[in-house]
């Protein structure tokens, strides 16, 4: 339908080698769900400018929200900036405010401002800078037609505040500008023990069909089922009302 879909991309050779585990994508998907933006897929790529650029280009063509984490550092294997510029067919430009903030930060840390550090102040032409208060690499966002492409630093403690304070409001604005209403989402979580997953599906399968509102999702771990009821409404009151009615019906089942 007219709902926006997202592609969440994690980059870094250490991820595809299995040295580090990507925790950013799960966090990003959970946050996007609060705006009723469904995550279409997770992609994990090495430090590969061509592969990332192709993935971003696909998002532009399909009008997706793409959120990339990682690859914004000062070394040559940090290819996110170049991949964005390439996908959007624009040059990279030195951003004066980023550069000024970077100089101050490095001086405060007793480090020298070098040419490789300066690369962290390069952003694709036309991008909106997302200032990073906790590290040297600012994020940035680009709007191309229906698509919104976002680059965020990899360290979770830097990524999370930018995501919450800047990216989510930007995504909401982007949806509203395209005439897509952003529903309010409310959840209720139940933990059920001793109920096999297949039996649960027999009882509640009709509530688990895509597009249902409220929608029921279930995960199983160590013999315990975690069922989540997620209701969407035009406002908080409507979402809560829908949720309350279904919680009653759910418990009766």
Secondary structure, DSSP 8 states (H G I E B T S, - for coil): --S-EEEEEEE-HHHHTTSS---HHHHHHHHHHTTT-EEEEEEEE-S-HHHHHHHHHHHHHHT-EEEEES--SSSTT--HHHHHHHHHT--EEE-HHHHHHHHHHHHHTT----HHHHGGGEEETT-EEE--TTSS--EEEEEETTEEEEEE-SSHHHHHHHIIIIIHHHHHHHHHHTT----EEEEEEEEEES--HHHHHHHHGGGGSTT-SSEEEEEEETTEEEEEEEEEESSHHHHHHHHHHHHHHHHH-
